[in-house]
Amino acid sequence: MRTMLPAETRSFSVGLQYMAAAAFFFSVMSLLVKIAGQRLPSYEVVFIRSAVLLVTSYGMLRRRRLDPRGNHRRLLILRGLLGFFALNCFYYALIHLPLADATVIQFTNPTFTAIIAVWVLAEWIGAKEVGLILVSLAGVVLVAQPTALFGGVGSGLDPLAVGAALAGAVLSASAWVVTRKLGRTEASLVIVFYFALVSTLCSIPPVMARFVAPNALEWLLLVGVGVATHFGQLNLTRGLKMEKAGRAAAVCYLQIVFAATWGLMFFSEIPNILSIAGALLIMGSTFILGRTPAE
């Protein structure tokens, strides 16, 4: 006779499932951005990505008959601005730094998220959750193996790009916390729509100043970036509405595992023993976190 287990012990909470799906789609986005950014400037990638997201999110709002104006427009605009600047910083770092370095710096954002959430949302996390976040971060370092740590002194990293990556991590964490605050009163699609709208409008001036015409393959890559971003952003917003910001952010470490998989599939990058150990740490801590009841 089968024994029914409580829902939280049988599987991830729904909120963390959304966060895992977001990690997958954002890993696809990063792969496509890295390829497209070999010739196209980062702000142009941001513009086209945001425009695609704007069209798809608006279409879904119309189909579901939701009012796109929202209830707290100033906060929605703030979330859009934070996301816009975070995205520009991350894309710049992604293109101008080795992929591993840009990724590991970006994934310091859960630490900033947890800190900002305590201050803004009064969401305290327990010692176990803090420990799991730190274990996940250790796994990120092992998988990414940034040259600053594993390549010895004088790795030759661009200081401007490193600064942009750190700024992107802080801005991204701030955007996540604002998203969680908005989640109490706004539909997920409305938040995504404002993010896309603000990013598109803010990207127009630099694109008009210097536009590089994409070729056919690059257009396909850019559309793919927009589509992957749409699904990633939608799952992220839903997850942040249902989970504490610190817990939810830690699950996004799965993006590193997905990125390692894409590296193997598309670039024949075979992970070494440290990468495998890091992936196991990430998956193990995420597995435990998903079964830790929220305090």
C-alpha positions, 0 to 999 in steps of 0.5 A: 500500500502506497503512503502519500507524502506531504506535497512539500516532501514529494516535489519542489514547491511550485514556486521553485519549479518556476525558478528552475524553468527560468534558469533553463530559459535564461541559460539558452538566452546567454548562449544565444547572446554570446554567439550574437555578440561576437559582432553586434554591440551589446546595447543592440542585442538588448534592444532587439531582445526587449522589443521581441519580449514587448511584442510577446508579452503584450500579445499574451496580455491581450489574449488574457484580457489583462489591463497592461497599465498595472496598479503601481506604475511608478514601482513598475517603471522602477523595476523596468529601469533596474532590469534595463541597466542590469541587462546592459551590464550583464550583456556587456560583461558576457561579451567582453569577459570569458563566459565563465568569469561573467557568469560567476560574477553575475551569480553573486546576485543571490547574496545581494538579493537576500541582503536587500530582501531583508532590508526592503521586505523584512524577509529573514532567511534561516541558517540552513538556507544561508548554508545552502546558498553558500554551498551553491555558490561554491559549486558555481565557482567550481563549475565556472572556474574563473581565471581570476581564481584558477588561472593564477595572478594577472588573469588580464580581466578587463576592469571595466567589464568586471565592474559592469558584471558586479553592477549588473549583479546588484541591479539584478538583485534589486530588480528581483526584490522589487518584482517580489514586492510588485507580485502582491498586487500585479499580474506576472505578465504586467510586470514582464510587459513593463520591463520590456517596455522600459527596456525598449524605450531606453535602448532606442537612443544608443541604437539610433546613434550606431546601428549595426545591421544584423545578417540573417543568422544574427536575426534568428539568434536575436529573435531566439534571445527574445523568445527565451527571455520571455519564458525565462522572465515569465517563470522568474516573475511567477517564482518570485511571487510564490517564494522568498526572494533569497530561497528563489534566487538560489535555485537559479544556480541551476543555470550554471549546470545548463550552461555546462551542458550547452558548452558540451553540446555546442562547443565540445567543452568536456567538463573536468572533475572540478566542474562535475563536483560543482554541478553535483553541489549545485544540484544537491543543494537545490534539491535540499532547498526545494524540500526545505519548508519556508520559515 
